């Protein structure tokens, strides 16, 4: 029986133990490799710096009907096929272990349902608490710390809106609560830039792809409730086309993810482009998460695409056949 190969990545530099035996140090981009038995325990001992307070933890891996199962919410398991599995181990912050958070922002607001106190507590994670006297009306959790937090009360057409903005993971964070007889969370977003126009918001997220796409989502007030009005993609720079046949499959699939079919078709031969509708291109690749170089099966013009399965993430491979420096055929392997 062939051995399953494990590739262990960690958010922070950590000493890795395999069934109690130290096997090395793993990092975000420098994994530890080992082989799987029927059941093992992996322990992580983070090497903390002065700005991080992390806890060690242990999780179990087990083979169930020839499929690898992971028993930890802190570990992201990706099935690469051919007996290769990647484990992405998240940091376990000390603050998650019932450590008291500090108040970083607080405001009293006179609203249509009474005087409310809005309080933001923060440690390694954060909590937004809205209360009326001693009664907590809403407690909203953030997975990460927030800085530069601001609390603002807006009113339009006799409806109050509590807007909270700040910085989370070096990105702009915003959430909006509406008060129309009751308190509701209308929406929240984490993106690279937020623009306000009257009572509407535009949220821009960089995709960090080769063509420099960005996604724009617009939130507008409709019938006194914030709704997503539209979502579209823009170029941060002029449209960029890659003639390199090695990069072409990546650039093509990135264009599909950005729904930029005009650019995507420039990578196809005329014959293939004419035979495929935009909907066919979208459905062929489906809803995927990320595009990778196939690091465990090195084949020319083959890329690996990450999908979310019911129980774990998995990789699908696609082969691209080239003709006259353009893509002439695509096969799902």
C-alpha positions as CSV (number, residue, x, y, z in Angstrom):
1,X,0.0,0.0,0.0
2,X,1.3,3.4,-1.0
3,X,1.9,5.9,1.9
4,X,-0.2,9.1,2.1
5,X,2.1,12.1,2.1
6,X,1.3,15.0,4.4
7,X,2.5,18.6,3.8
8,X,2.0,20.7,6.9
9,X,1.9,24.5,6.6
10,X,1.5,26.9,9.6
11,X,0.4,30.6,9.9
12,X,3.3,31.3,12.3
13,X,6.7,29.5,12.6
14,X,6.0,26.4,14.7
15,X,7.7,23.3,16.0
16,X,5.8,20.2,14.7
17,X,5.4,17.0,16.6
18,X,4.2,13.7,15.1
19,X,2.8,11.3,17.7
20,X,4.9,13.2,20.3
21,X,8.1,13.1,18.3
22,X,9.6,16.4,17.0
23,X,9.9,16.3,13.2
24,X,10.9,19.9,12.4
25,X,9.8,23.5,12.1
26,X,7.0,24.5,9.7
27,X,6.3,28.0,8.3
28,X,3.6,29.6,6.1
29,X,5.6,28.9,2.9
30,X,7.9,26.2,4.1
31,X,6.0,23.0,5.0
32,X,7.1,20.0,7.0
33,X,6.5,16.7,5.0
34,X,5.8,13.4,6.6
35,X,3.9,10.1,5.9
36,X,0.5,9.1,7.3
37,X,-0.4,6.1,9.4
38,X,-4.0,4.9,10.1
39,X,-4.3,7.4,13.0
40,X,-1.9,10.1,14.2
41,X,-1.8,13.1,16.4
42,X,0.0,16.3,15.2
43,X,1.0,18.9,17.8
44,X,2.1,22.5,17.0
45,X,4.3,24.5,19.3
46,X,4.3,28.1,18.0
47,X,7.5,30.2,18.2
48,X,6.0,33.5,19.4
49,X,7.3,37.0,19.0
50,X,6.6,39.9,21.3
51,X,3.5,41.0,19.2
52,X,1.8,37.5,19.2
53,X,0.4,35.5,22.0
54,X,-0.3,32.0,20.7
55,X,-1.2,28.7,22.2
56,X,0.0,25.2,21.2
57,X,-2.6,22.7,20.2
58,X,-2.9,19.1,19.0
59,X,-5.3,17.6,16.4
60,X,-6.0,14.1,15.1
61,X,-5.8,12.7,11.6
62,X,-7.5,9.5,10.7
63,X,-8.1,7.3,7.7
64,X,-11.8,6.6,7.2
65,X,-12.7,4.4,4.2
66,X,-9.5,5.4,2.4
67,X,-10.2,9.1,3.0
68,X,-8.3,11.3,5.3
69,X,-10.3,13.1,8.0
70,X,-9.1,15.9,10.1
71,X,-10.7,16.7,13.5
72,X,-9.9,20.4,14.1
73,X,-11.6,23.6,13.1
74,X,-8.2,25.2,13.1
75,X,-6.9,23.0,10.2
76,X,-7.7,23.4,6.6
77,X,-7.3,20.0,4.7
78,X,-6.7,20.0,1.0
79,X,-6.8,16.8,-1.1
80,X,-4.3,17.1,-3.9
81,X,-5.0,13.6,-5.2
82,X,-2.3,10.9,-5.7
83,X,-2.0,10.5,-1.9
84,X,-0.9,14.1,-1.3
85,X,-2.7,16.1,1.3
86,X,-1.9,19.7,2.5
87,X,-2.7,20.8,6.0
88,X,-2.9,24.6,6.6
89,X,-2.8,25.1,10.4
90,X,-4.2,28.4,11.7
91,X,-2.8,30.3,14.7
92,X,-4.6,29.7,18.0
93,X,-4.5,33.0,19.7
94,X,-4.4,33.3,23.5
95,X,-7.4,35.6,23.4
96,X,-9.5,32.7,22.1
97,X,-9.0,30.9,25.4
98,X,-11.3,33.0,27.5
99,X,-8.8,35.9,27.9
100,X,-10.5,39.2,28.7
101,X,-10.8,41.7,25.9
102,X,-10.3,45.5,26.3
103,X,-12.8,48.2,25.3
104,X,-11.4,50.1,22.3
105,X,-14.4,52.1,21.4
106,X,-17.7,53.1,23.1
107,X,-20.5,55.4,22.3
108,X,-24.0,56.2,23.6
109,X,-26.6,56.8,20.9
110,X,-30.1,58.2,21.1
111,X,-32.1,56.1,18.7
112,X,-35.8,55.5,17.8
113,X,-35.8,52.5,20.2
114,X,-34.2,54.2,23.1
115,X,-30.7,55.1,24.3
116,X,-28.2,52.4,23.2
117,X,-24.7,51.8,24.1
118,X,-22.4,50.5,21.4
119,X,-19.2,49.0,22.6
120,X,-16.3,47.3,20.8
121,X,-14.0,44.9,22.7
122,X,-10.8,43.8,21.2
123,X,-7.9,41.5,21.9
124,X,-6.7,39.0,19.2
125,X,-10.4,38.8,18.2
126,X,-13.1,41.4,18.6
127,X,-16.8,41.8,19.7
128,X,-19.4,44.4,18.9
129,X,-21.9,44.7,21.7
130,X,-25.1,46.8,21.4
131,X,-27.1,47.1,24.6
132,X,-30.1,48.9,26.0
133,X,-29.4,49.4,29.7
134,X,-28.5,46.0,31.1
135,X,-30.1,44.1,28.1
136,X,-27.7,43.0,25.4
137,X,-29.6,43.4,22.1
138,X,-26.8,42.3,19.7
139,X,-23.4,40.7,20.1
140,X,-21.5,40.4,16.8
141,X,-18.1,38.6,16.7
142,X,-15.1,39.3,14.5
143,X,-12.5,36.7,14.0
144,X,-9.6,39.2,14.2
145,X,-8.7,42.3,16.1
146,X,-10.0,45.7,14.9
147,X,-8.1,49.0,15.2
148,X,-9.0,52.7,14.5
149,X,-12.7,51.8,15.2
150,X,-15.3,54.4,14.7
151,X,-19.0,54.4,15.6
152,X,-21.5,56.7,13.8
153,X,-25.2,57.0,13.9
154,X,-27.0,58.0,10.7
155,X,-30.7,58.7,10.0
156,X,-32.7,58.6,6.8
157,X,-36.5,58.6,6.5
158,X,-36.9,58.1,10.2
159,X,-34.8,55.0,10.3
160,X,-31.5,54.9,12.3
161,X,-28.4,53.2,11.0
162,X,-25.4,52.3,13.2
163,X,-22.2,52.3,11.1
164,X,-19.0,50.8,12.5
165,X,-15.7,51.2,10.6
166,X,-12.1,50.2,11.3
167,X,-9.1,48.4,10.2
168,X,-8.9,44.5,10.3
169,X,-5.9,42.6,8.9
170,X,-4.7,45.8,7.3
171,X,-8.0,46.0,5.3
172,X,-11.0,48.4,5.7
173,X,-13.8,46.9,7.7
174,X,-17.4,48.1,7.9
175,X,-20.7,46.8,9.2
176,X,-24.1,48.5,9.3
177,X,-27.0,47.8,11.7
178,X,-30.4,49.1,10.9
179,X,-33.0,50.2,13.5
180,X,-36.6,50.1,12.2
181,X,-38.6,48.9,15.1
182,X,-35.9,46.3,15.8
183,X,-32.1,46.0,15.5
184,X,-30.8,44.1,12.5
185,X,-27.3,43.6,10.9
186,X,-27.8,44.8,7.3
187,X,-24.3,44.0,5.9
188,X,-20.6,43.8,6.7
189,X,-17.6,43.9,4.4
190,X,-13.8,43.6,4.5
191,X,-12.1,45.1,1.5
192,X,-9.3,47.3,0.4
193,X,-11.2,50.6,0.0
194,X,-14.7,51.8,1.0
195,X,-16.2,54.9,-0.7
196,X,-19.4,56.6,0.7
197,X,-21.8,58.5,-1.5
198,X,-24.8,59.9,0.4
199,X,-26.1,56.8,2.1
200,X,-24.6,54.3,-0.5
201,X,-21.3,52.5,-0.2
202,X,-18.8,51.1,-2.8
203,X,-16.4,48.4,-1.6
204,X,-13.4,47.6,-3.7
205,X,-11.4,44.4,-3.3
206,X,-8.1,43.7,-5.1
207,X,-8.0,40.2,-6.6
208,X,-4.2,40.3,-6.9
209,X,-4.3,38.5,-10.2
210,X,-1.9,39.0,-13.1
211,X,-4.3,41.3,-15.0
212,X,-4.8,43.6,-11.9
213,X,-8.5,43.0,-11.6
214,X,-10.6,44.4,-8.7
215,X,-14.1,43.6,-7.6
216,X,-16.5,46.4,-6.8
217,X,-19.6,45.8,-4.7
218,X,-22.2,48.5,-4.3
219,X,-24.6,48.6,-1.3
220,X,-27.7,50.8,-1.5
221,X,-30.7,51.6,0.7
222,X,-33.8,50.0,-0.8
223,X,-37.1,50.2,1.2
224,X,-35.1,51.2,4.3
225,X,-32.8,48.1,4.1
226,X,-29.3,47.9,2.7
227,X,-29.0,45.5,-0.2
228,X,-26.2,44.6,-2.6
229,X,-27.1,46.6,-5.7
230,X,-24.5,45.3,-8.1
231,X,-21.1,43.6,-8.3
232,X,-18.7,44.1,-11.1
233,X,-15.0,44.0,-12.0
234,X,-12.6,46.8,-13.0
235,X,-9.0,47.1,-14.1
236,X,-6.6,48.9,-11.8
237,X,-4.4,49.5,-14.8
238,X,-4.8,49.1,-18.5
239,X,-5.9,45.6,-19.7
240,X,-2.9,43.3,-19.8
241,X,-2.5,40.4,-22.1
242,X,0.2,37.7,-21.5
243,X,1.9,36.1,-24.6
244,X,3.9,33.7,-22.5
245,X,2.4,30.3,-23.1
246,X,3.5,29.1,-19.6
247,X,1.5,31.9,-18.0
248,X,-1.4,31.8,-20.4
249,X,-3.4,29.1,-18.7
250,X,-3.2,31.0,-15.3
251,X,-4.1,34.3,-16.9
252,X,-7.0,32.7,-18.7
253,X,-8.5,31.0,-15.7
254,X,-8.0,34.2,-13.6
255,X,-10.0,36.1,-16.2
256,X,-12.8,33.5,-15.9
257,X,-12.8,34.0,-12.1
258,X,-13.1,37.7,-12.6
259,X,-15.9,37.2,-15.2
260,X,-13.8,39.1,-17.7
261,X,-14.7,36.9,-20.7
262,X,-13.5,39.5,-23.2
263,X,-10.0,39.1,-22.0
264,X,-10.3,35.4,-21.5
265,X,-11.3,34.9,-25.1
266,X,-8.0,36.6,-26.3
267,X,-6.2,33.5,-24.9
268,X,-8.2,31.1,-27.0
269,X,-7.9,30.2,-30.7
270,X,-10.7,31.6,-32.8
271,X,-12.2,28.1,-33.3
272,X,-12.4,27.3,-29.6
273,X,-13.7,30.8,-28.7
274,X,-16.5,30.6,-31.2
275,X,-17.6,27.2,-30.0
276,X,-17.9,28.3,-26.3
277,X,-20.5,30.7,-24.7
278,X,-19.6,32.7,-21.6
279,X,-22.0,30.5,-19.6
280,X,-20.2,27.4,-20.8
281,X,-16.8,28.8,-19.7
282,X,-18.3,29.7,-16.3
283,X,-19.9,26.3,-15.8
284,X,-16.9,24.3,-17.0
285,X,-14.6,25.6,-14.2
286,X,-17.4,26.2,-11.7
287,X,-17.1,28.1,-8.4
288,X,-13.5,27.7,-7.4
289,X,-11.3,29.3,-4.7
290,X,-7.7,29.5,-6.1
291,X,-5.4,28.6,-8.9
292,X,-2.1,26.8,-8.2
293,X,0.9,25.5,-10.0
294,X,0.6,21.7,-9.8
295,X,3.4,21.1,-7.3
296,X,3.0,17.3,-7.0
297,X,2.5,16.4,-10.7
298,X,4.8,18.5,-12.8
299,X,3.3,18.4,-16.3
300,X,3.5,21.0,-19.0
301,X,0.5,23.3,-19.4
302,X,-1.4,21.7,-16.5
303,X,-2.7,23.7,-13.6
304,X,-4.4,22.8,-10.3
305,X,-7.6,24.5,-9.2
306,X,-8.8,24.5,-5.6
307,X,-12.5,23.7,-4.9
308,X,-14.6,23.5,-1.7
309,X,-16.1,20.1,-1.2
310,X,-18.8,19.1,1.3
311,X,-16.3,17.9,3.9
312,X,-12.9,19.2,2.7
313,X,-11.2,21.1,0.0
314,X,-9.8,19.3,-3.0
315,X,-7.8,19.9,-6.2
316,X,-8.9,19.4,-9.8
317,X,-6.4,19.4,-12.6
318,X,-6.9,20.9,-16.1
319,X,-4.6,20.4,-19.1
320,X,-4.3,23.1,-21.8
321,X,-3.3,22.3,-25.4
322,X,-1.7,25.1,-27.3
323,X,-1.8,25.9,-31.0
324,X,0.0,28.9,-32.5
325,X,0.6,30.3,-29.0
326,X,-3.1,30.2,-28.0
327,X,-5.2,27.7,-26.1
328,X,-6.9,25.3,-28.5
329,X,-8.3,22.7,-26.1
330,X,-8.9,22.3,-22.3
331,X,-9.4,18.9,-20.6
332,X,-10.4,18.2,-17.0
333,X,-8.2,15.4,-15.8
